[in-house]
Structure formats: C-alpha cells, structure tokens
Amino acid sequence: KQEVTQIPAALSVPEGENLVLNCSFTDSAIYNLQWFRQDPGKGLTSLLLIQSSQREQTSGRLNASLDKSSGRSTLYIAASQPGDSATYLCAVRAYNTDKLIFGTGTRLQVFP
Amino acid sequence: EAGVAQSPRYKIIEKRQSVAFWCNPISGHATLYWYQQILGQGPKLLIQFQNNGVVDDSQLPKDRFSAERLKGVDSTLKIQPAKLEDSAVYLCASSLSGHQIYEQYFGPGTRLTVT
C-alpha cells in the first residue's frame, strides 16, 4: 500500500530565504508526482507535475525534483515571499489507477 | 473557463443529522471525484465517477455516505447520519477523463463541522 510522507509538517521562515520541502513515498512504481498548494478556505492549486521518466520540473521560483529509486521528491522555493504562505501537498499516482495518494502536507509561513 | 463549483462552502450540523453537498465539475469533464480532508491530513478519495457510473468507491463508508451523479454532470454527496469524525473539508475534483495523463482540478471545498 502506497504511503506518502511530508517533512517538515510546518515551517516558518523570514522573507527571502530559499527553502526545501520534502516528500517521500514507499512504492517507487509511480506514474507521476504532483505538488499542490492549498490556501485556507480554498481548493488545491497544481504547482508542478513530474512524470516518472523526468528528474525535475521548474516553474518560476519553484523547482521540483524526483528520485523514483529512493522514493523521494523535493520542492525548492527560491527567494520566498509572504505570498508563498500556504500548505504544500505532494501526491503520487500509480500506473494502474488515476487515484491520487496525498501526503499530509507542509504548512509554510513566510514572514516579512 | 469556469472552475469546479461547490456548495455550500460551510456547514455546521449536529451529530445524527443529515447533510448534502453539491458539486458542478468543469464543463466537458467526464470524471468526477469526491475527497475527504480531515484537519492536518491530506485529501483521501471517497468516490470516483466516470460519467454517471461509479469507478471506485472502496473508501466510501457506505453505511452512512452516499453519492450520485445522475446525468453525468453535477454530483451530490450525502451523509446520513453524521458522526463527529465526519468533520472535514469535502473536496470535489474533475478531470477530462479517468486516464492518468489528465490532471484533476479541484473546487474550493465544503467545510463540515459536526457538533
């Protein structure tokens, strides 16, 4: 059974810092991995999607990497801003299903 | 393009009462999902529809939860009777098709509090 873990559970940093969020999964047979952002009272917004054949994806100040063999993904946020404050969720999708298995999330606060 | 719509946004009920949530997916999306997100946890899939048929309801507590998508468009999720542990955010998502290559798009969710 696939299990997804995210560390740390919460993170508070000053504006301008570069930071790394971690996601690990127990079954390496994944189709893809996706990072989402969740703001309070709102739904999930997709940030980056990495296919199993890819090593990383970049969008603006965000960079996500994937190491399938070790069951890990990282989300790198450069030059953090207060507007980045949110909960970040990673989710994996197996080959034989389109079901998303989510981690528990990392709650990020960036203070001015 | 309009996103996934959900209503109500918030609901407070007492235990043993019933409640219903409504979801309207993105136009043209054949697949609809209902997720439950308990505070401090990631979303968990409750049920998946392909058009008006159920694809996966393995994690739906069928003794109290029911869902339908009669015309293959909007969907209703019902809880009857509610328990304290049903307090959660209920998220609806839709995708073009149930294949892995298609992304899921999420609505804003309905926050349920059971007292």
Interface residues (C-beta under 8 A of the other chain):
Chain A: V4 Y31 N32 Q34 F36 G41 K42 G43 L44 T45 S46 L49 L89 A91 R93 Y95 T97 D98 K99 L100 F102 G103 T104 G105
Chain B: V4 R9 T31 G40 Q41 G42 P43 K44 L45 Q48 D56 L91 A93 S95 G98 H99 Q100 Y102 E103 Q104 Y105 F106 G107 P108 G109 R111
